[in-house]
Amino acid sequence: MSVREKLKSLGLELPVAAKPLAAYVPASKTGKLVFTAGQLPLVDGKIPHVGKVGKDVTQEDAKEMAKICALNAMAALNLVDDVDNVTKIVRIVCYVNGAPGFNNQPFVANGASELFKELWGEEGVAARSAIGVAELPLDAPVEVELTFEVK
């Protein structure tokens, strides 16, 4: 089953890649690796919930938005290769805009990690960093960047 078919079976679809907010490209390919720029949880050009995780946004909502970021990263990858050519998720970096004292970044990052495991099985389980930050662009609660291996 293709990745697109798996997404459809999960009730998801690959979004259109978001336009860059500054001077960068959404994805860059070198050899068999594709690196994405940080992806925000944009849905139809808007972030569903903004602010600090643990204050303005629940960790459950932030986890769901990490999944949206992951889908947006897949859309960015699709600009330079085909998502069905992905052979492995190499690395996930999840930035969490948390309130002071919020330290459950790994839970939020699981939104991306669990989606990739559903789509690629063990090849979707990646090295990962879940990092708390003071601010993110557009007051987003989460941002995700990825490294994919392709055929």
Legacy VTK file of the C-alpha trace (Angstrom):
# vtk DataFile Version 3.0
C-alpha trace
ASCII
DATASET POLYDATA
POINTS 151 float
0.000 0.000 0.000
1.379 3.429 -0.931
1.892 6.165 1.647
-0.913 8.172 0.067
-3.239 5.152 0.398
-2.196 4.673 4.038
-2.880 8.349 4.726
-6.320 8.025 3.148
-7.075 4.937 5.263
-6.237 7.049 8.349
-8.608 9.796 7.183
-5.674 12.086 6.293
-4.427 13.653 3.094
-1.212 15.262 2.007
-1.652 19.057 2.160
-0.283 21.575 -0.313
3.180 22.711 0.806
3.163 26.037 2.642
4.991 28.957 1.070
8.168 29.949 2.949
7.792 32.748 5.494
11.306 34.079 4.746
14.393 33.447 2.572
14.621 29.639 2.468
13.307 26.606 0.591
10.767 24.213 2.145
12.947 21.166 1.380
16.423 20.439 0.090
17.616 17.167 -1.429
21.190 15.915 -1.508
21.889 12.355 -2.620
19.351 10.075 -0.927
18.520 12.558 1.845
15.806 15.194 1.957
15.944 17.824 4.712
12.882 19.909 5.402
12.779 23.386 6.819
10.885 23.686 10.079
7.194 23.166 9.412
4.479 24.909 11.381
1.029 23.399 12.034
-0.626 25.431 9.282
-4.049 24.271 8.132
-5.446 26.298 5.233
-2.906 29.025 6.029
-3.802 29.285 9.730
-2.544 27.740 12.962
-5.467 26.089 14.804
-4.208 26.988 18.303
-1.511 29.552 19.112
0.517 30.266 22.213
2.378 28.371 24.882
1.883 24.666 25.456
0.856 24.137 29.056
-0.770 27.572 29.262
-2.684 28.567 26.097
-2.597 25.177 24.356
-3.045 21.728 25.903
-0.308 19.167 25.388
-2.887 16.954 23.635
-3.691 19.727 21.126
0.034 20.370 20.658
0.588 16.651 19.961
-2.106 16.800 17.273
-0.422 19.881 15.805
2.929 18.047 15.696
1.124 15.518 13.487
-0.036 18.401 11.254
3.574 19.649 11.109
4.650 16.144 10.043
2.073 16.140 7.227
3.303 19.583 6.155
6.870 18.273 6.127
5.762 15.425 3.878
4.207 18.019 1.559
7.509 19.936 1.556
9.389 16.737 0.693
6.972 16.224 -2.187
8.344 19.417 -3.786
11.745 17.753 -4.359
10.867 14.019 -4.484
7.822 11.785 -4.109
6.552 10.835 -0.663
6.119 7.268 -1.945
9.893 7.126 -2.532
10.647 7.531 1.182
12.485 4.491 2.522
13.194 5.732 6.049
12.553 8.592 8.432
16.091 9.408 9.580
15.593 12.221 12.087
12.804 14.242 13.663
13.379 17.538 15.467
10.373 18.918 17.335
10.449 22.409 18.848
7.822 23.073 21.512
6.848 26.608 22.515
6.173 25.724 26.133
5.075 27.763 29.117
7.656 28.121 31.902
7.900 24.774 33.661
6.422 22.757 30.778
8.705 19.765 30.267
6.664 17.190 28.386
8.135 17.947 24.948
8.534 14.208 24.161
4.758 13.711 24.481
4.135 16.519 21.983
6.752 15.141 19.563
4.965 11.788 19.598
2.345 13.361 17.324
4.876 13.207 14.487
6.640 10.013 15.586
3.468 7.954 15.923
2.237 9.028 12.479
5.490 7.962 10.850
5.433 4.595 12.604
1.886 4.056 11.297
2.949 4.962 7.759
6.371 3.274 7.513
6.474 0.752 10.356
9.938 0.326 11.863
11.445 2.459 9.068
9.317 5.303 10.428
10.955 5.128 13.863
13.665 7.806 13.805
16.307 9.458 15.903
14.568 12.387 17.552
15.067 15.564 19.540
12.200 17.230 21.411
13.279 20.728 22.415
11.559 23.381 24.505
11.893 26.910 23.125
10.856 30.389 24.276
9.053 31.426 21.060
8.208 30.135 17.582
7.158 31.972 14.392
3.515 33.133 14.307
3.215 32.138 17.994
2.970 28.496 16.904
3.002 25.994 19.755
5.103 23.478 17.809
7.410 23.232 14.798
8.851 20.067 13.242
11.738 19.496 10.849
12.624 16.177 9.268
15.305 14.245 7.475
13.999 11.605 5.072
15.882 8.937 3.136
14.541 8.307 -0.371
15.145 5.671 -3.040
LINES 1 152
151 0 1 2 3 4 5 6 7 8 9 10 11 12 13 14 15 16 17 18 19 20 21 22 23 24 25 26 27 28 29 30 31 32 33 34 35 36 37 38 39 40 41 42 43 44 45 46 47 48 49 50 51 52 53 54 55 56 57 58 59 60 61 62 63 64 65 66 67 68 69 70 71 72 73 74 75 76 77 78 79 80 81 82 83 84 85 86 87 88 89 90 91 92 93 94 95 96 97 98 99 100 101 102 103 104 105 106 107 108 109 110 111 112 113 114 115 116 117 118 119 120 121 122 123 124 125 126 127 128 129 130 131 132 133 134 135 136 137 138 139 140 141 142 143 144 145 146 147 148 149 150
